[in-house]
Amino acid sequence: MIRNSKKKHSTKKTGRRHPLATVALVAIGLLFTGAAYAGFSGTAAVADIDLQSQTTIDEGQKLFAANCATCHGMEGQGSAEGPSLIGTGAASTHFQVGTGRMPLAFQGPQGMIKPAQFTEEQTLKLAAFVASLGPGPAIPEARYLDGKGNVATGGELFRINCAMCHNVAGAGGALTEGKFAPPLHGVEAVHIYEAMITGPQNMPVFNDMNITPEEKRDVISYLQYMENTVSVGGFKLGSLGPVAEGLFIWVFGLGAVIALTVWVTARSN
């Protein structure tokens, strides 16, 4: 009886000290600790960035010299490979770099959207340096990006000013010479606002005299409403409009009718 008791106790004790269990606990602890630290430190670093600080501008200048000066010049004066950035403001840099359009992957009709090459902190530092070169549009205030504007007004403004290129549902569309208006689904509110005030590529500039900051907030609210609202009519086919929908019905609908007719005829024969 004594031997059996010792054996059971020994087995239980050995199970608690299994080396894999120890490694797993340590790995989980390190994972959660690292994630928490990274999230906290990253948020704090971005929140503490002062775009007017000379230290921030100097750090942005170093990033600019290493990654942008080849095309835009050491002082952002431009060259044969890239336009001048003097007077474009912080908003333009934050939009172009934050959406991955810059640095360019290749020369083409327009800059392509791709994963951002810089962190948000680095992007803000680059924006601070470019803003120091000359007055230009600033990064918008958070109160205009909350999506709580007037959706009806935003929809009317969007249909009048934007739908001819971006489609009434913000699904995007083709332009001339290989260019296109990108879809607006999934685009951050700050980048939509920045695009309106900087007019990237073929897009016109909508300054505060054309569309007020409150109206820009309404447009953003409309786009977010369109993106988050479920279509009551079923499959939206990408919201590309009546041409795409008519083509779908013509090809698949009429094709199904013809296939059914052939099948019924074959069965009768």
Secondary structure, 3 states (H helix, E strand, C coil): CHHHHHHHHHHHHHHHCCHHHHHHHHHHHHHHHHHHHHHHHHHHHHHCCCCCCHHHHHHHHHHHHHHCHHHHCCCCCCCCCCCCCCCCHHHHHHHHHHCCCCCCCCCCCCCCCCCCCCCHHHHHHHHHHHHHHCCCCCCCCHHHCCCCCCHHHHHHHHHHHCHHHHCCCCCCEECCCCCEECCCCCCCHHHHHHHHHHCCCCCCCCCCCCCCHHHHHHHHHHHHHHHHCCCCCCCCHHHCCHHHHHHHHHHHHHHHHHHHHHHHHHHHC
